């Protein structure tokens, strides 16, 4: 039932080869999980993994094969909360809960693992001075404060992706500036942060929802980025970047509710992409958009609509 899904809800997604999980918030504050593995299931009260502040932002990161999953949200005190899954223990409180990291009440969240190292997890949030702050986790050091990425629009969406570039591991973070431009902030191992204000989308809607994903093509040194954002025309758009020189920007198939959040995932190899958002089916239901085998069109195709429990 769509009445089990908050509108608007934060949305987060993680994936492995044959499995994916989508997280959302219920009207009672529960963070719930919908899963696809030989079919869709879940999303009901029995899949709740924890309770967070009402209208919390959500982000998730996972190691290979979804062995370890981390879902981040905010408490009623606007501190970052982590729910962690492992096959041995199920869902439990993550280490960041004991750090008392307080962020702006309007902060969004973004998190990502290194592709090379299960001992390198990073999360990004907006502080009360409106700057974007990074925190880093390792097994030996726990959570420590990382770099500060500068000021952004208060309440901006934050999204991050990590990939292996020909020059080594890379991070790309996207935020919105006061002038409504969505900008890219770049990090490469050995070089640090650079090119911090590269405009990707000019004059996006105020506090637009957006999400990024990256994948390697049939050659591991060919990297592709896809940024999706909710536009003011009732739909969502895709920005494409490829290390081979490919560039494109266009509207995708499917209506999106104005206040919807958005999440994106992808698989390496032949492009295979999924985007999740609230499209209005059964009021607050979450819709899947996909591009890949069976949906190779310039605007993609609506997939599962709606996801359970709607």
C-alpha positions as CSV (number, residue, x, y, z in Angstrom):
1,X,0.0,0.0,0.0
2,X,1.3,3.5,-0.9
3,X,0.0,4.7,2.5
4,X,3.1,2.8,3.9
5,X,5.4,5.2,2.1
6,X,6.0,8.8,3.2
7,X,5.7,11.5,0.6
8,X,8.2,12.8,0.0
9,X,10.5,10.1,1.2
10,X,14.3,9.9,1.1
11,X,15.3,7.1,-1.3
12,X,18.5,5.1,-1.3
13,X,19.6,2.0,-3.4
14,X,22.5,-0.5,-3.5
15,X,23.0,-3.4,-5.9
16,X,25.0,-6.5,-6.7
17,X,25.1,-8.7,-9.7
18,X,21.8,-10.5,-9.0
19,X,20.3,-8.5,-6.2
20,X,19.3,-4.9,-5.3
21,X,17.8,-3.1,-2.4
22,X,15.8,0.1,-2.2
23,X,15.3,1.9,1.1
24,X,12.6,4.4,2.0
25,X,10.8,5.9,5.0
26,X,7.3,5.1,6.2
27,X,4.9,7.7,7.6
28,X,5.7,6.3,11.1
29,X,9.4,7.1,10.7
30,X,10.5,3.5,10.0
31,X,13.3,3.0,7.4
32,X,12.2,0.0,5.3
33,X,13.7,-2.2,2.6
34,X,12.4,-3.4,-0.7
35,X,14.4,-6.1,-2.3
36,X,14.8,-7.6,-5.8
37,X,16.2,-11.1,-5.9
38,X,14.3,-13.5,-8.2
39,X,11.4,-11.0,-8.0
40,X,10.4,-8.0,-5.9
41,X,9.4,-8.4,-2.3
42,X,9.4,-6.5,1.0
43,X,8.6,-2.9,1.9
44,X,6.2,-3.9,4.7
45,X,6.5,-3.4,8.4
46,X,8.5,-6.6,8.7
47,X,11.3,-5.2,6.6
48,X,12.0,-2.2,8.9
49,X,15.7,-1.8,9.7
50,X,15.3,1.1,12.1
51,X,13.5,4.4,12.9
52,X,14.8,7.9,12.0
53,X,13.8,11.5,12.2
54,X,10.6,12.3,10.2
55,X,11.5,13.3,6.7
56,X,15.1,12.1,7.1
57,X,17.5,12.1,4.1
58,X,18.7,8.6,3.2
59,X,21.9,7.3,1.6
60,X,23.4,3.8,1.4
61,X,26.7,2.1,0.5
62,X,27.6,-1.5,0.3
63,X,30.6,-3.8,-0.3
64,X,30.8,-6.3,-3.1
65,X,27.9,-8.7,-3.4
66,X,26.0,-6.7,-0.7
67,X,28.0,-8.5,2.0
68,X,28.0,-5.4,4.2
69,X,25.4,-2.7,3.8
70,X,25.3,0.7,5.5
71,X,22.2,2.9,5.5
72,X,22.6,6.5,6.8
73,X,19.9,8.8,8.1
74,X,19.4,11.5,10.7
75,X,18.2,11.4,14.3
76,X,15.7,13.8,15.8
77,X,18.8,15.7,17.1
78,X,20.2,16.0,13.5
79,X,23.1,13.7,14.2
80,X,24.1,11.1,11.6
81,X,22.8,7.6,12.3
82,X,24.0,4.4,10.7
83,X,22.3,1.1,10.4
84,X,24.6,-1.7,9.3
85,X,23.9,-5.2,7.9
86,X,26.2,-8.2,7.9
87,X,25.3,-11.8,7.2
88,X,26.4,-12.8,10.7
89,X,24.5,-10.2,12.7
90,X,21.7,-8.9,10.6
91,X,20.9,-5.2,11.1
92,X,22.7,-3.3,14.0
93,X,23.8,0.1,15.0
94,X,26.9,1.4,13.1
95,X,30.0,3.0,14.6
96,X,29.1,6.6,13.5
97,X,26.2,6.6,16.0
98,X,28.7,6.9,18.8
99,X,30.5,9.9,17.2
100,X,27.7,12.4,17.7
101,X,28.2,14.1,14.3
102,X,25.7,16.9,14.1
103,X,24.8,18.4,10.8
104,X,22.4,21.1,9.6
105,X,18.7,20.2,10.0
106,X,18.3,20.6,6.3
107,X,21.3,18.5,5.4
108,X,21.1,15.7,2.8
109,X,23.6,12.8,2.9
110,X,25.7,10.9,0.4
111,X,28.0,7.8,1.0
112,X,30.2,5.5,-1.1
113,X,32.7,2.8,-0.6
114,X,36.0,2.6,-2.5
115,X,35.8,-0.1,-5.3
116,X,39.2,-1.3,-4.2
117,X,39.0,-1.3,-0.5
118,X,36.3,-2.5,1.9
119,X,38.2,-0.5,4.5
120,X,37.5,2.9,3.0
121,X,33.9,4.3,3.4
122,X,33.1,8.0,3.1
123,X,30.0,10.1,3.9
124,X,29.2,13.7,3.0
125,X,26.8,16.0,4.8
126,X,26.1,19.8,5.1
127,X,27.2,21.5,8.3
128,X,25.4,24.4,9.9
129,X,27.8,26.8,8.2
130,X,26.5,25.4,4.9
131,X,29.8,23.8,3.9
132,X,29.9,20.2,2.7
133,X,32.0,18.1,5.1
134,X,33.5,14.6,4.4
135,X,33.9,11.9,7.1
136,X,36.0,8.8,6.5
137,X,35.9,5.3,8.0
138,X,38.4,2.6,8.3
139,X,38.5,-0.5,10.5
140,X,41.7,0.6,12.3
141,X,40.8,4.3,12.6
142,X,37.0,4.4,12.9
143,X,35.3,7.6,11.8
144,X,37.4,10.6,11.3
145,X,36.8,14.1,9.8
146,X,38.0,14.3,6.2
147,X,38.1,17.3,3.9
148,X,35.8,20.2,3.7
149,X,34.4,20.8,0.2
150,X,33.2,24.4,0.6
151,X,29.9,26.1,0.7
152,X,26.7,25.1,-1.1
153,X,23.1,26.0,-1.3
154,X,21.5,25.4,2.1
155,X,19.5,22.1,1.8
156,X,21.3,21.1,-1.4
157,X,21.1,17.5,-2.5
158,X,24.4,15.7,-2.2
159,X,25.4,12.7,-4.3
160,X,28.7,10.9,-4.7
161,X,30.2,8.2,-6.9
162,X,33.6,6.4,-6.7
163,X,35.3,4.6,-9.6
164,X,38.7,3.5,-10.8
165,X,40.1,5.9,-13.4
166,X,43.2,5.2,-15.5
167,X,45.2,7.3,-13.0
168,X,43.8,5.6,-10.0
169,X,40.8,5.7,-7.6
170,X,38.5,8.7,-8.1
171,X,35.7,10.4,-6.3
172,X,33.1,12.8,-7.8
173,X,30.7,14.8,-5.5
174,X,27.8,16.9,-6.8
175,X,26.0,19.7,-5.0
176,X,23.9,22.7,-5.9
177,X,25.2,26.3,-5.5
178,X,23.2,29.4,-4.5
179,X,22.8,30.3,-8.1
180,X,21.0,26.9,-8.7
181,X,23.9,25.4,-10.7
182,X,24.7,21.8,-10.0
183,X,28.5,21.5,-9.8
184,X,31.0,18.7,-9.7
185,X,33.9,18.4,-7.2
186,X,36.7,16.1,-8.3
187,X,39.1,13.9,-6.3
188,X,41.9,11.7,-7.6
189,X,44.3,9.7,-5.6
190,X,47.7,11.4,-5.6
191,X,46.1,14.7,-6.7
192,X,43.6,15.5,-4.0
193,X,40.6,17.7,-4.6
194,X,40.5,19.8,-7.7
195,X,38.1,21.5,-10.2
196,X,35.7,22.1,-7.4
197,X,33.0,24.2,-9.2
198,X,32.6,22.6,-12.6
199,X,29.1,23.4,-13.7
200,X,27.2,20.3,-14.8
201,X,23.6,21.6,-14.9
202,X,22.9,25.3,-15.2
203,X,19.9,26.8,-13.3
204,X,18.4,23.6,-12.1
205,X,15.2,23.9,-9.9
206,X,15.8,25.3,-6.4
207,X,16.9,22.5,-4.1
208,X,16.6,20.0,-7.0
209,X,16.8,16.3,-6.2
210,X,19.7,14.6,-8.0
211,X,21.7,11.3,-7.9
212,X,24.8,10.1,-9.7
213,X,26.1,6.6,-10.7
214,X,29.1,5.4,-12.6
215,X,30.1,2.3,-14.4
216,X,32.9,0.9,-16.5
217,X,32.1,-0.1,-20.1
218,X,33.3,-3.2,-21.8
219,X,36.8,-1.9,-21.3
220,X,37.7,-1.2,-17.6
221,X,39.5,2.0,-18.5
222,X,36.4,3.5,-20.1
223,X,34.3,5.2,-17.4
224,X,30.8,6.5,-17.7
225,X,29.0,8.9,-15.4
226,X,25.2,9.4,-15.2
227,X,23.6,12.2,-13.2
228,X,19.8,12.3,-12.9
229,X,17.9,15.3,-11.6
230,X,14.2,16.1,-11.0
231,X,13.3,19.0,-13.3
232,X,10.5,21.6,-13.1
233,X,8.8,20.1,-16.2
234,X,7.3,17.1,-14.2
235,X,10.0,14.7,-15.3
236,X,13.7,13.8,-14.7
237,X,16.7,14.4,-16.9
238,X,19.9,12.6,-17.5
239,X,23.4,14.0,-18.0
240,X,25.9,11.6,-19.5
241,X,29.7,11.8,-19.5
242,X,32.0,9.2,-20.9
243,X,35.8,9.1,-20.7
244,X,35.8,8.2,-24.4
245,X,34.3,11.6,-25.2
246,X,30.6,10.9,-25.1
247,X,28.4,13.7,-23.9
248,X,24.6,14.0,-23.8
249,X,21.7,15.6,-21.8
250,X,18.0,14.8,-22.2
251,X,14.7,14.2,-20.5
252,X,14.0,10.6,-19.6
253,X,10.7,8.6,-19.7
254,X,8.3,8.9,-16.8
255,X,6.5,11.5,-14.7
256,X,8.0,12.5,-11.3
257,X,6.2,14.1,-8.4
258,X,7.6,17.6,-7.7
259,X,9.0,17.0,-4.2
260,X,10.3,13.5,-5.1
261,X,13.8,12.4,-4.1
262,X,15.8,10.2,-6.5
263,X,18.3,7.3,-6.4
264,X,20.4,5.7,-9.1
265,X,22.4,2.5,-9.5
266,X,24.3,0.8,-12.4
267,X,26.2,-2.3,-13.3
268,X,29.5,-2.6,-15.1
269,X,29.7,-3.8,-18.7
270,X,27.0,-3.0,-21.2
271,X,25.1,0.0,-19.8
272,X,22.5,-1.3,-17.3
273,X,20.9,1.5,-15.1
274,X,18.1,1.9,-12.6
275,X,16.6,5.1,-11.2
276,X,14.1,5.2,-8.3
277,X,11.7,8.0,-7.6
278,X,8.1,8.8,-6.6
279,X,6.1,9.0,-9.8
280,X,2.6,9.3,-8.4
281,X,1.5,5.7,-8.9
282,X,-0.9,4.8,-6.1
283,X,-0.2,8.3,-4.8
284,X,3.2,7.8,-3.0
285,X,4.5,4.7,-4.7
286,X,8.1,4.4,-5.8
287,X,8.7,3.9,-9.5
288,X,11.6,2.2,-11.2
289,X,13.1,3.5,-14.5
290,X,15.6,1.3,-16.3
291,X,17.9,1.4,-19.2
292,X,19.6,-1.9,-20.4
293,X,18.6,-5.1,-22.1
294,X,15.0,-4.8,-23.2
295,X,15.0,-1.0,-22.7
296,X,17.7,0.4,-25.0
297,X,16.0,3.6,-26.0
298,X,17.2,7.2,-25.9
299,X,14.9,7.9,-22.9
300,X,14.9,4.5,-21.1
301,X,11.7,2.8,-20.0
302,X,9.5,2.5,-16.9
303,X,10.3,-0.7,-15.0
304,X,8.6,-2.0,-11.9
305,X,5.8,0.5,-11.1
306,X,5.2,0.7,-8.2
307,X,7.7,-1.1,-6.1
308,X,6.2,-3.0,-3.1
309,X,4.6,-2.3,-0.8
310,X,2.6,0.2,-2.9
